[in-house]
Amino acid sequence: MRIPCPYCGERDAQEFVYRGDAAPTRPTGDEDFVDYVYARANPAGPMHEHWYHAQGCRTWLLVERDTRTHEILSARLAREAAQ
């Protein structure tokens, strides 16, 4: 799989560290924390994920990837997506 880094260009996925689904937000209550840690959806289709370019520019990316085909639909800097 090839991931397009905004700084380094298209790179092999082995240069990145996968963090996971970008949608969940950390809850403030103890009861919801167990579900946040252990109960995750496994959607089929496009989803937003966090990837860290560890072997390159060392930036966090927000990647939209189709989980059925592993096609990368978009990639942008996570800090820009958070604004």
C-alpha positions as CSV (number, residue, x, y, z in Angstrom):
1,M,0.0,0.0,0.0
2,R,1.3,3.5,-0.9
3,I,0.4,6.5,1.3
4,P,0.7,10.0,-0.2
5,C,2.6,12.2,2.3
6,P,2.1,16.0,1.8
7,Y,5.8,16.6,2.5
8,C,7.5,13.5,1.1
9,G,5.3,12.4,-1.7
10,E,3.9,8.9,-2.2
11,R,5.6,6.4,0.2
12,D,5.4,2.8,1.1
13,A,3.1,2.0,4.1
14,Q,6.1,0.4,5.9
15,E,7.4,3.9,6.6
16,F,4.3,4.7,8.7
17,V,2.9,3.7,12.0
18,Y,-0.8,3.0,12.1
19,R,-2.7,4.5,15.1
20,G,-6.2,3.6,14.1
21,D,-9.6,5.1,13.6
22,A,-9.6,8.9,13.8
23,A,-13.3,9.2,14.7
24,P,-13.4,8.2,18.4
25,T,-12.8,11.0,20.9
26,R,-11.6,10.3,24.5
27,P,-14.5,10.4,26.9
28,T,-14.5,12.2,30.2
29,G,-16.5,9.6,32.3
30,D,-15.2,6.3,33.6
31,E,-18.1,4.3,32.3
32,D,-17.6,5.4,28.7
33,F,-13.9,4.8,28.9
34,V,-14.2,1.0,28.7
35,D,-16.1,1.2,25.5
36,Y,-13.7,3.7,24.1
37,V,-10.7,1.4,24.7
38,Y,-12.2,-2.0,23.9
39,A,-15.4,-1.7,21.8
40,R,-14.5,-0.5,18.4
41,A,-16.5,-0.7,15.2
42,N,-15.0,-2.5,12.2
43,P,-16.6,-0.7,9.3
44,A,-16.4,-1.9,5.7
45,G,-15.8,1.0,3.4
46,P,-14.2,4.4,3.6
47,M,-12.9,5.5,7.1
48,H,-10.6,8.2,8.4
49,E,-7.4,6.9,10.2
50,H,-4.4,8.4,11.9
51,W,-0.9,7.4,10.4
52,Y,2.5,8.6,11.7
53,H,5.3,9.0,9.2
54,A,8.0,7.5,11.4
55,Q,10.6,6.8,8.7
56,G,10.1,10.2,7.0
57,C,9.0,13.7,8.0
58,R,7.6,12.5,11.4
59,T,4.2,14.1,11.0
60,W,0.8,12.8,11.7
61,L,-1.5,12.3,8.8
62,L,-5.3,11.9,8.5
63,V,-5.8,9.3,5.8
64,E,-9.1,8.3,4.3
65,R,-8.8,4.7,3.3
66,D,-11.4,2.2,1.9
67,T,-11.0,-0.8,4.3
68,R,-12.4,-3.2,1.6
69,T,-9.8,-2.4,-1.1
70,H,-7.1,-0.5,0.9
71,E,-7.4,2.3,-1.7
72,I,-6.2,5.6,-0.3
73,L,-8.9,8.3,-1.0
74,S,-7.1,11.3,0.6
75,A,-4.3,12.2,2.9
76,R,-3.6,15.4,4.7
77,L,-1.8,16.7,7.8
78,A,-3.7,15.9,11.0
79,R,-3.0,19.3,12.5
80,E,-4.8,21.0,9.5
81,A,-7.7,18.6,9.8
82,A,-8.1,19.5,13.5
83,Q,-8.6,23.2,12.9
